[in-house]
């Protein structure tokens, strides 16, 4: 029963109910928004702008206000919705080859594996004794996470969309997960748009969508189109995340290795 659930920090039953609600809401809101977006191209643009502005607002809020499983559930619901639309909608049009679908599933499986490893390492580090309760005195490699409410060694940042801290032990899994997610979405959206739209040849056997004017005449085509547009939005966000890693966190992650190599070479 929900009433019997008590959170680790001793939160009330009301907080437990709110967490359950936050876990479920994205699986209701996102499909509803995608269905509304199928009305017309104008409505699609409005819905996508609304989702984008919501994400920007969440990112700009003080971190302590983002202590909710809602954002992690939104990530899961996005992945599940896009996967179901691809497998149950786009594939039924019988224009995607078995090899293309196999490659897509390999990329998707790799994405899930890396993010699973990232999340499991974070959970192990934080909840099996390696995370520390807050202390007024922080060591040089210790950071207090306002969302996790724990001190985390070698912490880089907290990802509200994965509901965990990213630090040295799980950073490489986070980075690989983002790279494979980018490749998965890029391939999936391209296959989807070139299936439901009129395609044109970009180079060799690589197709790109050219004319999508007819997709709103049938609901399932419109739903596939809207889902692909949503996927493109995710691609742009992941591209920005990868650029940030390239210039900020990847140098920080590789710095000890470069120092050790430099010390070896100078001995």
N, C-alpha and C positions, 0 to 999 in steps of 0.2 A: 504494500500500500504506500502511496505517496506520503501520507501523514507520518509514516514510521521512518522516513528517510531523514537522517541528520547529516549535514555536511561536515567535513573534517574540521573546519574552523568553528564549529558549534553554531552554525546559522540556524535560524528558525525554520519551522515547517513551511511558512509562507515563502521563504527563499528557495526551499526545495521544490515547491510547486512552480515557482517562477522559472527555475532552471529547466524543469520538465517542459514547461510551455515554450521556453526559448529553444529547446532542442527540436520541437515539433513544428513551430511556426514557419521556418524557411521551407519545409517540404510542402507547405500549403501556399505560402505567398508567391514563391518563384514560379511554380506551374501556372498559378492564376495570372501572374503578370505576363507570362509568355503567351497564354491564351488570349488575353486582352490585346496584346500586341499584334495578333493576327488580323485584326479588324481592317487595317489599312497601313500603308507605308508611313503616313503621318503619325498614326498612333504608335507604330513601331519605334519611330524616332523619339517620340515623347517618352515612351516607357524606358528605352535605353538610356536617355538622358537622366531620367528619374533614378534609375538604378546607379548610374555613374555618380550622380550628385550625392546619393546616399552613401556610397563607398567613400567618396572624398570627405564627406562630413564625419564619418566614423574615424577616418585616419587623422583628421584634424582635431579631434576631441582629446582632452587629457586622458592619458593612458589608464588611470584608475577607474574611469567611467566605462571602459570597454571590458570589464570583467564579467563576461557573459558567454555561455556556450552557443549563443545565437549565431555568431560569425563563423564558428567552426562548422555548425550545422548547415549554414549557407554554402560553404565550400563543398560539403558532401552532397547537398541537394543539387548544386550546380553540376557536379560531375555525374551524378546518377541521371539527372534529367537529360543532359546532352548525350550520354551513352544510350539511354533508352530511345531517344529520338533517332539517333543514328542507326541502331540495330533494328528497331521496330518500324521505323518510318522510311529512312533513306535507302536502306538495303532492300526493302520490298519492291523498289522500283527496278531492281535487277539490272542496274547499269554499272555496279561496282564488282570487280572481279574477286575471286576467292583469294588471290595473292594480295590484293590491295587491302582486303578486310583482315587478312592474317597479319600483315605488317602493322596495320592500325592496332590490332589487339596486342601485338608484341610491345608496341610503344606504350599502350595504356597499362599493360601489366607491369612494365618497367617503372612507369610513373607511380603506380600504386605501391610497388615494392619499396622504392626510395622514400616516399613520404611515410609509409608504415614504419620503416626503420628509424627515420627521423623522430617520429612521434613516440615510438617505443623507447628509444634511448632517452628522450626528454623525460618521459614518465618515470623511467628507472632512476635517472639521476636526481629527480626532484622529490620522489615519493618513497624512496627506499633508504633514505638517510644521508644522501650526498648533498641534498639541498639543506640549507640551514635557516632556522628562524631568524627574524630580523635582530640585528645587534647594532647598537649605536656606533660601534667601531667596525669599519669595513676594511678588509685587507686589500692590498693593491690589485689583486686579480678577482675581487669579489664585487658583485653588483646586486643591488636590491631591486627585484622586479615587483612593481606595484600591483601588477595583475596576479602573478603567482603568489605574492606576499612571502617570498623566500629570497634568500641570498643565493646567487648562482655564480659559480666560479667560471671565469673566462666567457662571460655572457656577451653575445654580439647584439642581439635584439630579441624582442618578444613578438611573435607572429600571432595576432589575434585571429587570423583566418585559419590557423592550425592549432590554436589554443595551447601553445607551448613556447618555451624559450628556445632560441637557436644559439648554440654555443659550440665550442671547439669539437666535442665528441660527435655531435650530430650535424655539424655545418655542411660537411661534404655531401651528406644524404639530402639535405635541403637544397643544395645547389644542383645536384643531379636530378632531383625531383622536379625542380623548376625547368631545367633544360628539357627533360623528357616531356613534361606537360606542355611546353611550348611546341615541341615537335608533334605531339599527339593532336593538339588542337589545330595546328596549322594543316596537318594532313586531313583531319576529320572535316574541318570547315571547307577546305578546298574540294574534297570529294563530295561533300554535301551540296555545295553551291553549283558545282559543275554537273551534278546529277539533276537538280530541280530547275536549273536555269539553262539558257542556251550557252554552250561553252564555245570558246575559241582556243586555238593552239598558241601557246606562248613560246615554247621551244621544244622541238622533238615531240615527245609524247606527253609533255606537261600541258595540262589544260587549265584555263582560268575562266570564271563566269563572265559572260558578256551581256546577256539580256535576261533580266529577272522580272519583267513587267507582268507576266502571267501568273505569278505564284499566288496572288491573293484571291484568285477565282476558286480555289479549292482549299478547304481548311487544312488538310494534312500537309499540302505543299507549303502553305503559309506558315504552319507550325515549324516545319523543317527549316524554312528560310529564316524565321525569327530566331530559332535556336542557333543557327549558324552565325547570325549577326551578334548574338550574345557571346558566342564562342570567340568571335573576332575581338570583341571588347576585352575578353580575358587574355587573348594573345597580346594585345597592346599593353595591358597591365603587367603581364609576365615579362615582356621585353624591357619595361622600365625597371622591374625588380632585378633582372639579370644585369642590366647596365649598372645599377647601384652596387651589386655584388662585385662587378668587375673593377670599379673604381674605389670602393670603400672597404668591403669586408674580405674579398679574396686576397688583396695584399696583406691584410692583417693576419689572415689564416696562414699564408705561406711565409710570412716573415721569419718565424723560428727555423723553418727548413733552410731558407736562404742564409740565415746567420750561421747555422751549423755547417753548411757547405762552405761558406766563406772562411770559417775558422779552420776547417780541414785543409783548405787550399793554402791558407797562410801559415800553417804549422811547418 
